[in-house]
Amino acid sequence: MFTYQIDEKTKLKMLTLQDTEPLFLLTDQSRERLKEWLPFIDYTKTSADTAAFITTTMKQFSDNNGFQAGIWYEGKLAGVIGFHKIDWNNRSTSIGYWLGKGFEGSGLMTQSVKAFVNHAIVELGLNRVEIRAAVENKKSRAIPKRLGFTEEGCIRQAEWLYDHYVDHVVYGMLAEDWKK
């Protein structure tokens, strides 16, 4: 099972069913803020919904198709980061992430994304890592910029968010650039 110690206060740990209640509570407490950018929030109404998500991510791991990890800060669940899927033929993946209310602005997500990119490229031997974020989601877009990703373009109307489409900016990191 994936566990990665970032520093003395922060670790990444693959989600398990034991994380159901902390994850549901974090999602619920952060609901209004997260809903702006994450379409699954309205479908996460009970801890059973969270358990179903975690069960799906455990299958994702057993299928060798990536995984989702909790971001733990000072023993508390602060957010989630994960691989959407792994394209083994093309040795590429994409990363998604979110932080709960009260954990933003400390560099926690930048450290977590850096660890995930390093794991993808160095440990899994992937060649490409992609991050997509809504054009207007400045906080999420700042992370790949900070880590030296290349802005590759914009996908128009890439995602339906409740009552409207949003455009996505695509950022890419290649193994040859990461290793520099």
BELJO-V679388 format. One record per pair of residues at least 24 apart in sequence whose C-alpha atoms are under 8 Angstrom apart, sorted by sequence separation. I is the first residue (numbers start at 1). J is the second residue. D is the distance in Angstrom with one decimal. If there is no record, write none. Layout:
# BELJO-V679388
i:I j:J d:D
i:I j:J d:D
This chain:
# BELJO-V679388
i:149 j:173 d:5.0
i:60 j:85 d:7.9
i:78 j:103 d:6.1
i:148 j:173 d:7.7
i:21 j:47 d:6.3
i:24 j:50 d:5.8
i:20 j:47 d:6.4
i:23 j:50 d:7.1
i:93 j:120 d:7.9
i:144 j:171 d:6.7
i:141 j:169 d:8.0
i:21 j:50 d:8.0
i:20 j:50 d:5.9
i:113 j:143 d:7.8
i:20 j:51 d:5.5
i:81 j:112 d:7.5
i:135 j:166 d:7.4
i:81 j:113 d:7.5
i:134 j:166 d:6.1
i:135 j:167 d:5.8
i:93 j:126 d:7.7
i:110 j:143 d:5.6
i:114 j:147 d:7.1
i:134 j:167 d:5.6
i:135 j:168 d:5.4
i:17 j:51 d:6.2
i:20 j:54 d:7.4
i:82 j:116 d:7.9
i:91 j:125 d:7.4
i:92 j:126 d:5.5
i:95 j:129 d:7.2
i:109 j:143 d:7.6
i:134 j:168 d:4.3
i:135 j:169 d:5.7
i:91 j:126 d:4.5
i:92 j:127 d:5.8
i:93 j:128 d:6.5
i:94 j:129 d:5.4
i:95 j:130 d:6.4
i:96 j:131 d:6.9
i:133 j:168 d:5.2
i:134 j:169 d:6.2
i:91 j:127 d:5.4
i:92 j:128 d:4.5
i:93 j:129 d:5.1
i:94 j:130 d:4.4
i:95 j:131 d:5.5
i:96 j:132 d:7.9
i:110 j:146 d:7.7
i:132 j:168 d:5.9
i:133 j:169 d:5.5
i:17 j:54 d:6.2
i:90 j:127 d:7.8
i:91 j:128 d:6.6
i:92 j:129 d:5.8
i:93 j:130 d:6.2
i:94 j:131 d:5.6
i:110 j:147 d:7.6
i:132 j:169 d:5.6
i:133 j:170 d:6.9
i:16 j:54 d:6.3
i:17 j:55 d:7.1
i:88 j:126 d:7.9
i:92 j:130 d:7.8
i:94 j:132 d:7.9
i:132 j:170 d:4.6
i:15 j:54 d:6.4
i:16 j:55 d:7.7
i:131 j:170 d:6.0
i:132 j:171 d:6.2
i:130 j:170 d:7.0
i:131 j:171 d:5.2
i:71 j:112 d:7.4
i:130 j:171 d:5.6
i:131 j:172 d:6.5
i:15 j:57 d:7.6
i:16 j:58 d:7.1
i:130 j:172 d:4.5
i:15 j:58 d:7.6
i:129 j:172 d:5.8
i:130 j:173 d:6.4
i:128 j:172 d:6.8
i:129 j:173 d:5.2
i:128 j:173 d:5.7
i:129 j:174 d:6.6
i:128 j:174 d:4.6
i:127 j:174 d:5.5
i:128 j:175 d:6.2
i:127 j:175 d:4.8
i:126 j:175 d:7.1
i:127 j:176 d:7.8
i:26 j:77 d:7.4
i:26 j:78 d:7.4
i:14 j:67 d:6.8
i:15 j:68 d:6.1
i:26 j:79 d:7.7
i:14 j:68 d:5.7
i:15 j:69 d:5.1
i:23 j:77 d:7.0
i:121 j:175 d:5.9
i:14 j:69 d:3.9
i:15 j:70 d:5.7
i:22 j:77 d:6.5
i:13 j:69 d:5.0
i:14 j:70 d:6.1
i:12 j:69 d:5.9
i:13 j:70 d:5.4
i:121 j:178 d:7.9
i:12 j:70 d:5.7
i:13 j:71 d:6.8
i:12 j:71 d:4.8
i:13 j:72 d:7.5
i:11 j:71 d:6.1
i:12 j:72 d:6.1
i:118 j:178 d:8.0
i:10 j:71 d:7.2
i:11 j:72 d:5.3
i:10 j:72 d:5.6
i:11 j:73 d:6.7
i:10 j:73 d:4.6
i:9 j:73 d:5.6
i:10 j:74 d:6.4
i:34 j:98 d:7.9
i:9 j:74 d:5.0
i:10 j:75 d:8.0
i:9 j:75 d:7.7
i:34 j:100 d:7.8
i:2 j:69 d:7.9
i:33 j:101 d:7.5
i:30 j:100 d:5.5
i:29 j:100 d:7.7
i:30 j:101 d:5.0
i:29 j:101 d:7.0
i:27 j:100 d:6.8
i:26 j:100 d:6.0
i:26 j:101 d:7.6
i:37 j:134 d:7.5
i:10 j:108 d:8.0
i:12 j:112 d:7.4
i:37 j:137 d:7.5
i:6 j:111 d:7.3
i:6 j:112 d:7.6
i:6 j:115 d:7.5
i:4 j:115 d:7.9
i:39 j:160 d:7.6
i:39 j:161 d:5.6
i:38 j:161 d:7.3
i:39 j:162 d:6.7
i:37 j:161 d:7.2
i:36 j:161 d:7.9
